[in-house]
Amino acid sequence: MNTMHFSLRPWNENDVDSLVKYANNIHISSRLTNKFPHPYTIEHARWFIQFANSNETKYVMAIDINGEACGGIGIHPQDDIYCKNAELGYWLGEPFWGKGIITSAILQMIEYGFNLFDINRIYARPFGSNLASQKVLEKTGFTLEAKLEKTLFKNGVYEDELIYAIRK
């Protein structure tokens, strides 16, 4: 595994072009919720950056490689009876797949989440067909807690929803 140098940082208005460049990819959007659109336009990028920097979502970071936002990762504390949990979400531009970046970014977010929030569980919900995401979650210490068969509906196809989690 050849880990490239990257950093996690807040999103900013200067990231619009790189966000569109890397997010406008069917190979990425097809593995995420419909809130991640395809095609991914400048308007989507502007809205997302404003959202990522709002008070309720200040834990959504850009994955910066050589000064360019090439992906995103966020940790989302839950509320009500799920208040001791946070959901992890992430994506990375296709040119950077397989270089150890997401593995390292997830490890940083696990440490960040457990240190910052009063939680004891971080979970992620990859699609059953997203083998790369399952592999990286297992590599970073997550265990498969549940498989919900044909729960998700994306692009006209039913998908399994997997629930992976790591405990403090």
N, C-alpha and C positions, 0 to 999 in steps of 0.2 A: 504494500500500500504506500503510495507516494502522496503524502499530505502536503497540499499547497498552503501557502501562507494566506490567511484571511483574518478578518476581524468582524465582530458583531457591533453594530452601532445603530443609533436612531435613524429612521428614514428622514430625508429632507427633500425640498422641492427640486433640487438639482438631480434627483434620482429618477425623474419621470422618464427620460429617454432610455436609460438602461433597464428600468422596470419593464417598459413595453418591449424592449429588445429581447429580454429573457423570458418574460411571462407569456408572451404571445406565441405559445407553443402547445399544440394539441397533445403532445406526449406528457406535458405537465398538467394541463387543465383536465385531461381525461381521468386523472388519478386524485382529483380534489373535488370538493363540493361545488355546486353550481354557483356559489358566491364568487368563485374564481372563474371569470368568464373567458370564452374564446369566441371570436378574436378578442384580444386584450388591447384596448385602445388607450390613447393619451388621456381621455376623460376618465377611464377606469383607474389609470395610474394616479392621476391627480386626486381623485376621490379616496383611493386607498391610502395615499401618503397622509392626507388630512386625517383620515380615520386612525391610522397607526400612531399618529401624534396626539390624538385626543386623550383626555384624562382617563377614560375607561380602558384604553388599550395601550398604555405606555410601555408595555412589555413585549411589543412586537418590534423585532429588530431586523435591519438589513444585514445580509451576509455580504461583506465588502471584500472584493478581491481586486487588488491593484487600483484602489480608488473608485471602483465601479460596483454598484449594487447588483449582485448576480443571483440573489435569492432572498428568502425571508424565513424567519423562525420566530415563533411566539409562544408564550406560556400564558394561559388564560385561567385565572383562579375562578372556581365555581362558587355558587351561593346556595342558600337554603340547606337542605340535608346533605348536599355535596360539598359543603364549605371546606372540607379538609382535602379537597382534590383540585387539581389544575390540569387542563388539557394542553397538550403540546401539539403544535402544528408547524409544518415546515415544507419548503420546496426549494429547489436549486436549479439554476439554468443548466440545460442539457450539456453544454460543452464542459461542465465541471463535474459531471457524474463520475463515480468510480475513483475519485482522487482523495477520499478520506475526509472531505470537508464537512459533509453532513454528520458523520460520526463524531468529529470533534465539536461541531456546533451543538449537537444534542447533549454531549457530555457537559459542555459549558452551561447550557440551559437547565440541566438537571441540578447542578450545583447552585446556580443562581436561584432557581425556583424554591428549592428546599431552604436556602438561606434567607430569602426575602419574604416568603409567605409562611403563614402558620398552616402548613399542609403536611400530610404524610403520604400522599400518593400523587404521582403524575401519570397521566395516561395518554395514549395516542390511538387513533382509530383508522388504520390503513384499510384500503380495499383489499379483498381477498386475492385479487389478481396482481396486486403491487408487491411482488416478491422482493424487490430491492429494498423497499421500505421495511418490510417484515425483517429482513436480514440485518439491516442497520439497527433496528430497535433491539433485536436479540443481542447484537454485538455490544450495545451500550447498556445492557443489563436489564432490559425490559423482559417480562414474561407474558406469554399469551394467557389471558384470563378468560376470554370468551370468543366464540365464533357464532355470529348471528347469520344464518343462511339466507341468502337472497333478500336481504333487508334494504339494500341501497338500490336506487334506480338511476342510472346515469347513461346518457346517450342511447336510450332504448334497450338497455341491457340490465338485468338484475345482477347485483354483485353481493358477495358476502361482505359483512362488516366484521373486522377483527378488532378486539379490544386488548391492547397491550398495556401493561402498567409496570411501574417501578415504585417501590416503597422506600421511605426515608430510612 
